[in-house]
């Protein structure tokens, strides 16, 4: 189902609800209607893509954003060259940094493994993120994408989350790590590992189009996770599995901490007064020795 078909479905849904409301009106009941506010002008969503990123980090929320009528979704990269994900999926950019709208409503960064570590040190990418974040309504990430935001100085003094294996590294960049699937602090929204990107996308949909529209999207996606092994968090994984995975991911966390040590101190140290957190910039509230992640 493409966006036009989905919009038609929502229109039909609204008509059905309106018809039901007419019947209710005849009996004195209050008519029901679907509430999905539309923007005065198309929202601009910039989704960063880069070599070595985790495809599902991008595709989960992109699928949700793609169903939002009245917005433009851009896959943004340094060049128009095809980007290859950590599992070999080719993804073609739609905009370069230079072509991306100056004012974006949502700025988004997916995660990955060694590709993410490399991106944390890429001056052009960090400059692009810092520039677009100045006026973005929401500055967001999925999984280890929050490390890139942190490296750009965009999470200092903010609560944030990431993949469980690198979440604590956020503190090295002056952020406050939170053990939660989706974390919202003013106009920063970060989500945990990989699959949490769908939760994040639906959260954004609710902010932009209202509860019922987001509920309709969740139903359209048939989003009702039922993991077969229930080992998707460190708390639920068997101890032997958790130990092995911690060892596997240790080099990734170490690499991210090494980047933090190279950051200018002004980007890393929190204000002495914990209440003097920075104001949100918003118009409204290859292969490695570790497994790739998002």
C-alpha positions as CSV (number, residue, x, y, z in Angstrom):
1,X,0.0,0.0,0.0
2,X,1.5,3.4,-1.0
3,X,0.8,6.7,0.6
4,X,-2.0,7.6,-1.8
5,X,-3.8,4.3,-1.2
6,X,-3.3,4.7,2.6
7,X,-4.7,8.2,2.5
8,X,-7.7,6.8,0.6
9,X,-8.2,4.2,3.3
10,X,-8.0,6.8,6.0
11,X,-10.6,8.9,4.1
12,X,-12.9,5.9,3.9
13,X,-12.3,5.3,7.6
14,X,-13.3,8.9,8.4
15,X,-16.4,8.5,6.3
16,X,-17.4,5.4,8.1
17,X,-16.9,7.1,11.4
18,X,-18.8,10.1,10.2
19,X,-21.7,7.9,9.1
20,X,-21.7,6.3,12.5
21,X,-21.8,9.7,14.0
22,X,-24.9,10.6,12.0
23,X,-26.7,7.6,13.4
24,X,-25.6,8.5,16.9
25,X,-26.8,12.1,16.3
26,X,-30.3,10.7,15.6
27,X,-30.3,9.1,19.0
28,X,-28.9,12.2,20.7
29,X,-25.3,10.8,21.0
30,X,-22.3,12.9,20.2
31,X,-21.0,12.2,16.7
32,X,-17.5,10.6,16.5
33,X,-14.9,11.9,14.1
34,X,-11.3,11.0,13.3
35,X,-8.9,13.7,14.3
36,X,-5.8,14.0,12.1
37,X,-4.6,17.7,11.9
38,X,-2.8,18.5,8.6
39,X,0.1,21.0,8.4
40,X,-0.4,24.4,6.7
41,X,2.6,23.5,4.6
42,X,4.4,20.1,3.9
43,X,6.7,19.1,6.7
44,X,10.3,18.4,5.7
45,X,11.8,15.2,7.2
46,X,15.6,14.7,6.7
47,X,16.7,11.1,7.3
48,X,20.5,10.8,7.2
49,X,21.9,7.7,5.5
50,X,25.6,6.6,5.4
51,X,27.8,3.6,4.6
52,X,27.6,0.9,7.3
53,X,24.3,2.0,8.8
54,X,21.7,-0.5,9.9
55,X,18.9,-0.6,7.3
56,X,16.1,-1.4,9.7
57,X,17.0,1.7,11.8
58,X,16.0,3.7,8.8
59,X,13.2,1.6,7.2
60,X,11.1,1.2,10.4
61,X,10.5,4.9,10.9
62,X,10.6,5.7,7.2
63,X,7.7,3.3,6.6
64,X,5.7,5.3,9.2
65,X,6.8,8.7,7.8
66,X,6.0,7.5,4.3
67,X,2.3,7.1,5.4
68,X,2.1,10.6,6.7
69,X,0.2,12.7,4.1
70,X,1.5,16.2,3.9
71,X,5.2,15.7,4.4
72,X,8.3,15.3,2.3
73,X,10.7,12.6,3.3
74,X,14.4,13.1,2.2
75,X,17.1,10.4,2.4
76,X,20.1,12.6,2.8
77,X,23.8,11.8,2.3
78,X,27.0,13.6,1.6
79,X,26.8,12.6,-2.1
80,X,24.3,10.9,-4.4
81,X,26.3,7.7,-4.4
82,X,24.4,4.6,-3.4
83,X,24.9,3.8,0.3
84,X,25.4,0.2,1.4
85,X,24.1,-0.8,4.8
86,X,25.9,-3.1,7.3
87,X,24.2,-6.1,5.7
88,X,24.8,-5.1,2.1
89,X,21.4,-3.5,1.3
90,X,21.9,-0.7,-1.2
91,X,20.0,2.6,-0.5
92,X,19.9,5.5,-2.9
93,X,19.9,9.0,-1.5
94,X,17.4,11.6,-2.6
95,X,19.2,14.7,-1.5
96,X,22.8,15.7,-0.7
97,X,23.7,17.8,2.3
98,X,23.7,20.9,0.0
99,X,20.3,20.0,-1.5
100,X,18.6,19.3,1.8
101,X,16.1,22.0,2.8
102,X,17.7,24.5,5.2
103,X,14.7,24.3,7.5
104,X,13.7,20.8,8.4
105,X,10.9,19.7,10.8
106,X,12.5,16.4,11.7
107,X,16.2,15.6,11.7
108,X,16.9,11.9,12.0
109,X,20.0,9.7,12.4
110,X,20.0,5.9,12.2
111,X,22.7,3.8,13.9
112,X,25.1,1.1,12.9
113,X,28.4,-0.4,13.9
114,X,31.8,0.6,12.6
115,X,30.1,2.9,10.1
116,X,28.6,4.8,12.9
117,X,31.9,5.2,14.7
118,X,33.4,6.6,11.4
119,X,30.5,9.0,11.1
120,X,31.1,10.3,14.6
121,X,34.4,11.6,13.3
122,X,33.2,13.0,10.0
123,X,33.4,16.8,10.2
124,X,31.1,17.4,7.2
125,X,28.3,15.3,8.7
126,X,28.6,16.7,12.2
127,X,28.5,20.2,10.7
128,X,25.4,19.4,8.7
129,X,23.6,18.0,11.7
130,X,24.5,20.9,13.9
131,X,23.3,23.3,11.3
132,X,19.9,21.7,10.6
133,X,19.3,21.1,14.3
134,X,19.3,24.8,15.0
135,X,15.8,25.2,13.6
136,X,14.5,21.6,13.6
137,X,11.2,20.9,15.4
138,X,12.5,17.4,16.4
139,X,16.1,16.2,16.6
140,X,15.9,12.4,16.6
141,X,17.7,9.1,16.3
142,X,17.3,5.3,16.4
143,X,19.7,3.0,18.2
144,X,23.4,4.1,18.1
145,X,22.4,7.0,15.9
146,X,22.2,8.9,19.2
147,X,26.0,8.6,19.4
148,X,26.3,10.7,16.2
149,X,24.0,13.3,17.6
150,X,26.1,13.3,20.7
151,X,29.3,13.7,18.7
152,X,27.8,16.7,17.0
153,X,27.2,18.3,20.5
154,X,23.4,17.9,20.2
155,X,22.7,15.8,23.3
156,X,24.7,17.6,25.9
157,X,22.4,18.1,28.9
158,X,19.6,16.0,27.4
159,X,18.2,12.7,28.5
160,X,18.7,10.1,25.7
161,X,18.9,6.4,25.0
162,X,20.7,4.1,22.5
163,X,21.3,0.5,21.8
164,X,21.9,-1.2,25.2
165,X,25.5,-2.0,24.4
166,X,26.5,1.7,24.0
167,X,23.8,3.5,26.0
168,X,26.1,4.4,28.9
169,X,28.6,5.9,26.5
170,X,26.2,8.8,26.0
171,X,27.4,10.1,29.4
172,X,30.9,10.6,28.0
173,X,29.3,13.1,25.6
174,X,27.5,15.0,28.4
175,X,24.1,13.4,27.9
176,X,22.0,11.6,30.5
177,X,21.5,7.9,29.6
178,X,18.0,6.6,30.2
179,X,17.1,2.9,30.1
180,X,13.9,3.3,28.1
181,X,12.7,2.3,24.6
182,X,11.9,5.8,23.5
183,X,13.1,8.9,25.4
184,X,11.8,12.4,24.8
185,X,13.5,15.4,26.3
186,X,12.2,18.7,24.9
187,X,12.7,18.4,21.2
188,X,15.1,15.5,21.3
189,X,13.6,12.1,20.8
190,X,15.9,9.1,20.8
191,X,15.1,5.4,20.8
192,X,16.7,2.2,21.8
193,X,18.0,-0.6,19.5
194,X,16.9,-1.2,15.9
195,X,13.3,-2.4,16.3
196,X,12.5,0.5,18.6
197,X,12.5,2.6,15.4
198,X,8.9,1.6,14.8
199,X,7.9,2.8,18.3
200,X,9.7,6.0,17.6
201,X,8.0,6.5,14.3
202,X,4.6,6.0,15.7
203,X,5.4,8.4,18.5
204,X,6.2,11.1,16.0
205,X,3.1,10.3,14.0
206,X,1.0,10.9,17.1
207,X,2.7,14.2,17.6
208,X,2.2,15.3,14.0
209,X,-1.2,13.9,13.2
210,X,-2.9,13.1,16.4
211,X,-3.8,9.9,18.4
212,X,-6.3,8.4,16.0
213,X,-4.1,8.8,12.9
214,X,-1.2,7.1,14.8
215,X,-3.5,4.4,16.0
216,X,-4.6,3.7,12.4
217,X,-1.0,3.6,11.3
218,X,-0.2,1.1,14.1
219,X,-3.1,-1.1,12.9
220,X,-2.0,-0.8,9.3
221,X,1.5,-2.0,10.2
222,X,-0.1,-4.7,12.3
223,X,2.5,-3.7,14.9
224,X,1.9,-6.2,17.7
225,X,5.4,-7.6,18.6
226,X,5.5,-11.1,20.0
227,X,9.2,-12.1,20.1
228,X,9.7,-15.9,19.9
229,X,12.4,-16.1,22.6
230,X,11.9,-13.0,24.8
231,X,15.6,-12.3,25.0
232,X,15.5,-8.9,23.4
233,X,16.9,-7.0,26.4
234,X,19.8,-7.6,28.8
235,X,17.2,-8.1,31.5
236,X,15.5,-11.0,29.7
237,X,18.4,-12.6,28.0
238,X,20.0,-15.8,29.5
239,X,23.2,-14.9,31.4
240,X,25.4,-16.9,29.1
241,X,24.0,-15.2,26.0
242,X,24.3,-11.7,27.6
243,X,27.9,-12.4,28.6
244,X,28.8,-13.4,25.1
245,X,27.1,-10.4,23.5
246,X,28.7,-8.0,26.0
247,X,32.1,-9.3,25.0
248,X,31.2,-9.0,21.3
249,X,30.1,-5.4,21.7
250,X,32.9,-4.2,24.0
251,X,35.1,-3.0,21.1
252,X,32.2,-0.9,19.8
253,X,31.7,0.9,23.1
254,X,35.4,1.4,23.5
255,X,35.6,2.9,20.0
256,X,32.8,5.3,20.8
257,X,34.4,6.3,24.1
258,X,37.7,7.0,22.2
259,X,35.8,9.5,20.0
260,X,34.4,11.2,23.1
261,X,37.9,11.6,24.5
262,X,38.8,13.5,21.3
263,X,35.9,15.9,21.6
264,X,36.5,19.5,22.6
265,X,35.9,19.7,26.4
266,X,33.2,22.4,25.9
267,X,31.0,19.8,24.2
268,X,31.3,17.2,26.9
269,X,31.1,18.9,30.3
270,X,27.7,19.4,31.7
271,X,26.8,22.8,33.3
272,X,27.6,22.9,37.0
273,X,24.0,23.6,37.7
274,X,22.1,20.6,36.5
275,X,19.0,22.7,36.2
276,X,20.7,25.0,33.7
277,X,20.3,22.6,30.8
278,X,20.6,24.1,27.3
279,X,17.5,25.3,25.7
280,X,16.0,23.2,22.9
281,X,16.4,24.5,19.4
282,X,12.8,24.1,18.3
283,X,9.8,25.9,17.0
284,X,7.6,23.7,19.1
285,X,7.8,21.6,22.1
286,X,33.4,-2.3,6.4
287,X,33.7,-5.3,8.9
288,X,34.7,-5.1,12.5
289,X,35.4,-7.4,15.3
290,X,31.9,-6.8,16.8
291,X,28.5,-7.4,15.4
292,X,26.9,-4.5,13.5
293,X,24.0,-2.9,15.2
294,X,21.6,0.0,14.7
